[in-house]
Amino acid sequence: MITITPNALEKINVLKAEESLTDDYFIRVSVVGGGCSGLSYNLDFDNEDKEGDQVFESEGEKIVCDMKSFLYLCGTELDFTDGLNGKGFNFINPNATRTCGCGESFAV
């Protein structure tokens, strides 16, 4: 399962409103090769399910992930912070054995 925190949900709703997205848009989370640790997180809005997608709901928000990415993201929590130590979405991934300093890439 992939979950989001209330802080992440609040920011997601702000971004949806800024982009004038309708209620049929959801969060798509994926993993791509790259970054200083080998794998990077990708976070987008989407409105189309694809074959093999894993679908979750957290805080009332639909979260979708392809099966290959889910193998890396199982149990991950998506958070959002805007404090002095950094601003943005954070992936709290129990499968990551190493992360880069900026938190945008990881290794398993």
C-alpha positions in Angstrom: 0.0 0.0 0.0 1.1 3.6 -0.6 -0.3 6.3 1.7 -0.3 10.1 2.0 -0.3 12.3 5.0 -2.8 15.1 5.6 0.0 17.6 4.8 0.5 16.0 1.4 -3.2 15.9 0.7 -3.5 19.6 1.5 -0.7 20.4 -1.0 -2.2 18.0 -3.6 -5.5 19.8 -3.4 -3.8 23.2 -3.8 -1.9 22.0 -6.9 -5.1 20.5 -8.4 -6.9 23.8 -7.9 -4.0 25.8 -9.4 -4.1 23.6 -12.5 -7.9 23.6 -12.7 -8.0 19.7 -12.6 -11.3 18.0 -12.2 -12.1 15.4 -9.6 -11.3 12.5 -12.0 -7.6 13.3 -11.7 -5.5 11.3 -9.2 -1.9 11.0 -8.1 0.3 8.6 -10.1 3.5 7.6 -8.3 6.3 5.8 -10.1 10.0 5.0 -10.0 12.4 5.7 -12.8 16.1 5.0 -13.2 18.4 7.9 -12.5 19.5 10.3 -9.8 22.7 10.0 -7.7 21.5 6.9 -5.9 20.2 5.0 -8.9 16.4 5.3 -8.7 14.2 8.4 -8.7 10.7 9.1 -7.6 8.2 10.5 -10.1 4.9 12.1 -9.0 2.3 13.3 -11.5 -1.4 13.9 -11.9 -3.2 11.5 -14.2 -6.8 10.6 -15.1 -6.4 7.3 -16.9 -5.8 3.9 -15.4 -3.4 1.6 -17.2 -3.4 -2.2 -17.3 -1.6 -3.6 -14.3 -2.0 -0.5 -12.2 -2.1 -0.9 -8.4 -4.8 1.4 -7.0 -4.9 2.7 -3.4 -6.9 5.3 -1.5 -5.5 7.3 1.4 -6.9 10.4 3.0 -9.7 10.2 0.4 -7.2 10.6 -2.5 -6.8 7.9 -5.2 -3.1 6.9 -5.6 -2.1 4.8 -8.6 1.2 3.0 -9.3 2.4 0.6 -12.0 3.3 -2.8 -10.8 7.1 -2.5 -11.4 7.3 0.7 -9.4 5.1 -0.8 -6.6 7.8 -3.4 -6.0 10.0 -0.5 -4.9 7.3 1.6 -3.2 5.3 -0.9 -1.2 4.7 0.6 2.3 5.8 4.1 1.2 4.2 7.2 2.7 4.1 10.5 0.8 4.5 13.6 2.9 4.8 17.3 2.3 6.9 19.8 4.3 7.5 23.5 3.9 9.8 24.1 6.8 13.2 25.6 7.1 14.9 22.3 6.4 13.4 22.0 2.9 10.2 22.3 1.0 8.4 19.7 -1.1 7.1 16.2 -1.2 9.0 13.6 0.7 8.8 9.8 0.1 9.2 7.9 3.3 10.2 4.5 1.8 10.9 1.6 4.1 12.5 -0.3 1.1 15.2 2.3 0.5 18.6 1.2 1.8 20.2 4.5 0.8 19.0 7.9 -0.2 20.7 10.9 -1.6 21.1 14.2 0.4 18.2 15.9 -1.4 15.9 12.8 -0.9 14.9 12.6 -4.6 16.7 9.4 -5.4 17.3 6.1 -3.6 18.7 2.6 -3.8 17.3 -0.7 -2.7 
